Amino acid sequence: ADFLAKMANGIADDLATTALLATDRPILVAPAMNSRMWANPATVRNLALLKASGVMAIGPAHGELAEGEIGIGRMAEPADIVDTIETALDGPLQGIRALITSGPTHEPIDPVRYITNRSSGKQGHAIAAACARLGASVTLISGPSSEADPPGVETVHVETARDMLEACLNELPVDVAICAAAVSDWRPAEAKAQKIKKNRRDGTTSPSLELVENPDILATIGMHGNNRPRLVIGFAAETDEIISYARAKLSAKGSDWILANDVAPHTGTFGGDDNKIHLIKRGAGGASDVEEWPHTSKTEVAAR
């Protein structure tokens, strides 16, 4: 915590801080400290200043701390630090800013129930990690997911489709946007403030649920005028007529590429580790062509 404070304020009173103040090379910090030190507003402010200056950060992680407590403050695992160091080195995506969405959204019905889908976030998180490994500066906007935040990636956690849209717009402009999240198409028109009871006072047991359309995040980014990314990529999760629906989505959403995949129950795509992709690209004159990818792991899909 003390060292971050020195770095953030340009203090150079020993060899390490002097070297850091004098360098023009990438800097990565892997902080470790007591969890209350990490949460202290001074540390939060200092880290924000460093990130705004281009300093990258990895960790800290949650676990057992040196003083025997449990909390956030444990140094990141060495393998994750190595992955992040590789990100800091010159890669083919060095200098590229990438915005990636991942996971499902939760649309509340009442304080204990919500509408969602079966997306795990595995594919979007893998894409974020792959972009970072190739040198891109990556922001991942993640809906509720049990997947760990990828190393070397700035992760923003959201819940609803409207939250995700706001977070995405806050990140623009970027060079590339990859919308891998399975955003709920609808939400309840009114989220009840109290739990809806099964047996209600008026004698009814089947409440009606009015749905309204959620904002279209891919279309909003794909048609964003001067702030539109140079490359906009969307996903089409379908259970039938995969290619035809994906072609229509490519045109309607203003995207450059659509990665269509079959998420019918028998495929195991949602929640599984593998995927089968049909890559559809916009061509000259509005035409599109389809590139078939083999059935492979979501990690390999991300690398491609």
Secondary structure per residue as TSV (DSSP state, phi and psi in degrees):
chain	resnum	aa	ss	phi	psi
A	1	A	-	360.0	-41.5
A	2	D	H	-64.3	-40.6
A	3	F	H	-67.8	-41.4
A	4	L	H	-59.7	-40.0
A	5	A	H	-63.1	-41.2
A	6	K	H	-64.2	-46.4
A	7	M	H	-59.4	-45.6
A	8	A	H	-64.2	-28.2
A	9	N	T	-107.2	9.5
A	10	G	T	70.6	23.0
A	11	I	-	-78.6	132.5
A	12	A	-	-133.2	79.6
A	13	D	-	-113.9	13.2
A	14	D	S	-153.3	178.5
A	15	L	H	-61.4	-44.7
A	16	A	H	-64.3	-49.7
A	17	T	H	-67.3	-32.0
A	18	T	H	-66.4	-43.9
A	19	A	H	-62.2	-41.6
A	20	L	H	-66.2	-38.7
A	21	L	H	-68.7	-26.9
A	22	A	H	-92.0	-10.8
A	23	T	-	-87.4	152.3
A	24	D	-	-117.5	19.7
A	25	R	S	-97.9	164.6
A	26	P	-	-58.2	141.6
A	27	I	-	-121.2	132.9
A	28	L	E	-124.0	131.9
A	29	V	E	-112.1	140.8
A	30	A	-	-124.9	77.5
A	31	P	-	-70.8	152.4
A	32	A	-	-145.7	133.6
A	33	M	-	-170.7	175.1
A	34	N	-	-61.1	144.2
A	35	S	H	-62.1	-31.7
A	36	R	H	-73.6	-32.8
A	37	M	H	-63.2	-41.5
A	38	W	H	-63.8	-37.1
A	39	A	H	-84.2	-8.4
A	40	N	S	-61.6	135.0
A	41	P	H	-53.4	-32.2
A	42	A	H	-65.3	-43.1
A	43	T	H	-67.1	-42.3
A	44	V	H	-58.3	-44.1
A	45	R	H	-65.9	-43.1
A	46	N	H	-64.9	-41.2
A	47	L	H	-66.7	-38.6
A	48	A	H	-62.0	-39.8
A	49	L	H	-63.1	-42.7
A	50	L	H	-65.0	-44.1
A	51	K	H	-64.3	-37.9
A	52	A	H	-64.3	-24.2
A	53	S	T	-89.7	1.6
A	54	G	T	99.0	2.3
A	55	V	-	-74.2	132.7
A	56	M	E	-92.3	155.1
A	57	A	E	-136.7	145.8
A	58	I	-	-132.2	125.5
A	59	G	-	79.9	-167.6
A	60	P	-	-76.0	167.7
A	61	A	E	-102.0	168.2
A	62	H	E	-90.6	136.8
A	63	G	E	164.1	-163.0
A	64	E	E	-76.1	130.6
A	65	L	-	-97.1	168.2
A	66	A	T	-58.9	-33.4
A	67	E	T	-86.2	7.3
A	68	G	S	92.9	-4.5
A	69	E	-	-82.1	167.0
A	70	I	E	-115.3	130.0
A	71	G	E	170.3	-171.7
A	72	I	E	-83.2	126.6
A	73	G	E	156.6	-8.3
A	74	R	E	-75.1	139.0
A	75	M	-	-58.2	141.8
A	76	A	-	-58.2	153.6
A	77	E	-	-64.3	142.0
A	78	P	H	-53.1	-39.5
A	79	A	H	-63.0	-38.7
A	80	D	H	-68.5	-35.9
A	81	I	H	-64.8	-41.6
A	82	V	H	-62.0	-43.4
A	83	D	H	-58.3	-40.7
A	84	T	H	-71.6	-34.9
A	85	I	H	-61.5	-41.9
A	86	E	H	-60.4	-36.2
A	87	T	H	-61.8	-36.9
A	88	A	H	-72.3	-20.2
A	89	L	S	-77.8	161.9
A	90	D	-	-63.4	121.3
A	91	G	-	-127.6	173.9
A	92	P	T	-63.3	-19.1
A	93	L	T	-106.2	15.9
A	94	Q	T	-58.3	131.3
A	95	G	T	89.3	-5.3
A	96	I	-	-92.6	132.7
A	97	R	E	-99.8	123.3
A	98	A	E	-118.5	134.5
A	99	L	E	-112.4	125.3
A	100	I	E	-130.8	134.4
A	101	T	E	-107.4	152.2
A	102	S	E	-153.3	154.9
A	103	G	S	82.5	-177.0
A	104	P	B	-88.3	-179.0
A	105	T	-	-121.1	155.9
A	106	H	-	-112.8	122.1
A	107	E	E	-110.3	107.4
A	108	P	E	-66.6	136.7
A	109	I	E	-93.1	-45.7
A	110	D	E	-152.0	-174.3
A	111	P	T	-62.0	-15.3
A	112	V	T	-120.5	-7.4
A	113	R	E	-125.8	153.9
A	114	Y	E	-156.3	162.2
A	115	I	E	-94.5	135.0
A	116	T	-	-152.4	-166.9
A	117	N	-	-140.3	-175.5
A	118	R	S	-90.1	8.8
A	119	S	-	-62.9	137.2
A	120	S	-	-96.8	-22.1
A	121	G	S	89.6	0.0
A	122	K	H	-62.1	-42.9
A	123	Q	H	-70.0	-45.7
A	124	G	H	-63.7	-41.5
A	125	H	H	-64.3	-38.8
A	126	A	H	-65.4	-38.2
A	127	I	H	-65.4	-42.4
A	128	A	H	-60.1	-44.2
A	129	A	H	-64.3	-40.3
A	130	A	H	-65.5	-43.3
A	131	C	H	-61.3	-42.1
A	132	A	H	-64.4	-41.0
A	133	R	H	-62.2	-27.6
A	134	L	T	-89.3	5.7
A	135	G	T	102.9	-2.5
A	136	A	-	-72.2	152.8
A	137	S	E	-89.5	111.9
A	138	V	E	-113.8	132.5
A	139	T	E	-114.1	124.0
A	140	L	E	-106.7	120.7
A	141	I	E	-99.5	109.3
A	142	S	E	-112.7	128.9
A	143	G	-	-74.6	-178.0
A	144	P	S	-58.1	119.7
A	145	S	-	-151.0	149.1
A	146	S	S	-89.4	-1.1
A	147	E	S	-70.4	141.1
A	148	A	-	-70.9	149.2
A	149	D	-	-61.1	130.3
A	150	P	-	-66.1	143.7
A	151	P	T	-66.4	144.5
A	152	G	T	75.8	13.8
A	153	V	-	-123.8	137.6
A	154	E	E	-83.8	112.4
A	155	T	E	-106.8	130.5
A	156	V	E	-114.5	122.6
A	157	H	E	-95.8	130.2
A	158	V	-	-132.2	172.7
A	159	E	-	-117.9	-54.2
A	160	T	S	-101.6	169.1
A	161	A	H	-62.2	-39.2
A	162	R	H	-67.3	-37.3
A	163	D	H	-60.5	-44.2
A	164	M	H	-65.0	-42.2
A	165	L	H	-61.8	-46.1
A	166	E	H	-60.7	-42.6
A	167	A	H	-64.6	-38.7
A	168	C	H	-65.4	-46.0
A	169	L	H	-64.1	-31.8
A	170	N	H	-66.7	-22.4
A	171	E	H	-88.7	-17.6
A	172	L	-	-68.5	146.3
A	173	P	S	-85.3	150.3
A	174	V	-	-135.0	169.5
A	175	D	S	-83.8	-37.3
A	176	V	E	-140.9	139.3
A	177	A	E	-122.1	128.0
A	178	I	E	-120.8	106.9
A	179	C	E	-95.3	87.8
A	180	A	-	-95.8	-8.9
A	181	A	-	-67.1	145.0
A	182	A	B	-95.1	85.1
A	183	V	-	-77.4	134.4
A	184	S	-	-61.1	128.3
A	185	D	S	-69.6	-30.6
A	186	W	E	-128.3	161.4
A	187	R	E	-140.1	157.2
A	188	P	E	-61.1	138.7
A	189	A	S	-60.7	-31.8
A	190	E	S	-141.3	120.8
A	191	A	-	-84.6	121.3
A	192	K	-	-69.5	142.1
A	193	A	S	-75.3	-25.1
A	194	Q	S	-120.6	156.7
A	195	K	-	-58.8	132.2
A	196	I	-	-74.5	122.3
A	197	K	-	-81.9	146.6
A	198	K	S	-65.8	-48.1
A	199	N	S	-105.7	107.1
A	200	R	-	-96.0	164.9
A	201	R	T	-65.7	-25.0
A	202	D	T	-84.8	5.3
A	203	G	S	88.6	-7.4
A	204	T	-	-86.1	151.4
A	205	T	-	-122.1	-3.6
A	206	S	-	-123.7	86.8
A	207	P	-	-67.5	147.4
A	208	S	-	-85.5	152.8
A	209	L	-	-129.7	110.9
A	210	E	-	-88.3	129.7
A	211	L	E	-108.8	146.7
A	212	V	E	-127.1	156.8
A	213	E	E	-73.3	139.7
A	214	N	-	-81.7	160.3
A	215	P	-	-63.4	148.5
A	216	D	-	-93.0	102.0
A	217	I	H	-68.2	-44.9
A	218	L	H	-61.7	-46.2
A	219	A	H	-65.4	-38.0
A	220	T	H	-61.8	-44.8
A	221	I	H	-70.8	-40.9
A	222	G	H	-68.0	-18.9
A	223	M	T	-123.0	37.6
A	224	H	-	-92.7	22.5
A	225	G	G	62.4	-130.5
A	226	N	G	-64.2	-24.1
A	227	N	G	-94.3	10.0
A	228	R	-	-68.4	130.6
A	229	P	-	-59.8	154.7
A	230	R	S	-64.2	-29.8
A	231	L	E	-133.2	122.3
A	232	V	E	-119.5	122.1
A	233	I	E	-122.2	130.7
A	234	G	E	-121.0	167.8
A	235	F	E	-114.1	146.6
A	236	A	E	-122.2	103.4
A	237	A	E	-92.2	108.8
A	238	E	E	-126.4	162.0
A	239	T	S	-115.3	-8.0
A	240	D	S	-160.6	161.2
A	241	E	S	46.5	50.3
A	242	I	H	-55.2	-52.3
A	243	I	H	-69.3	-45.1
A	244	S	H	-65.4	-41.4
A	245	Y	H	-65.7	-38.4
A	246	A	H	-67.9	-39.1
A	247	R	H	-60.6	-43.0
A	248	A	H	-63.9	-37.9
A	249	K	H	-68.5	-38.6
A	250	L	H	-55.1	-44.2
A	251	S	H	-73.9	-43.8
A	252	A	H	-72.2	-29.2
A	253	K	H	-94.3	-6.9
A	254	G	T	71.3	25.4
A	255	S	-	-94.9	162.1
A	256	D	S	-91.2	-38.2
A	257	W	E	-130.0	148.4
A	258	I	E	-126.5	129.5
A	259	L	E	-100.1	104.6
A	260	A	E	-91.6	136.3
A	261	N	E	-141.5	151.4
A	262	D	E	-88.6	118.3
A	263	V	-	-113.5	22.0
A	264	A	-	-58.1	149.6
A	265	P	G	-51.4	-36.6
A	266	H	G	-71.1	-15.5
A	267	T	G	-79.7	-26.5
A	268	G	-	69.5	16.5
A	269	T	-	-66.1	-51.1
A	270	F	T	-66.8	119.6
A	271	G	T	86.6	-12.1
A	272	G	S	-91.1	-178.8
A	273	D	S	-100.0	-6.8
A	274	D	E	-117.9	165.2
A	275	N	E	-153.5	155.1
A	276	K	-	-126.5	113.9
A	277	I	E	-108.1	138.7
A	278	H	E	-114.6	109.0
A	279	L	E	-88.3	119.6
A	280	I	E	-114.5	121.2
A	281	K	E	-113.3	144.2
A	282	R	E	-75.3	130.5
A	283	G	-	-110.2	-169.4
A	284	A	G	-65.2	142.3
A	285	G	G	68.4	16.7
A	286	G	G	85.7	-3.4
A	287	A	-	-70.9	165.9
A	288	S	E	-137.0	152.1
A	289	D	E	-126.0	154.8
A	290	V	E	-115.0	131.4
A	291	E	E	-116.1	119.2
A	292	E	E	-86.1	126.8
A	293	W	-	-102.9	150.1
A	294	P	-	-70.0	157.9
A	295	H	S	-65.9	119.1
A	296	T	E	-151.5	-179.3
A	297	S	E	-72.6	155.9
A	298	K	H	-65.4	-27.9
A	299	T	H	-65.7	-41.9
A	300	E	H	-69.7	-38.5
A	301	V	H	-57.9	-44.6
A	302	A	H	-60.8	-43.3
A	303	A	H	-63.4	-40.5
A	304	R	-	-63.5	360.0
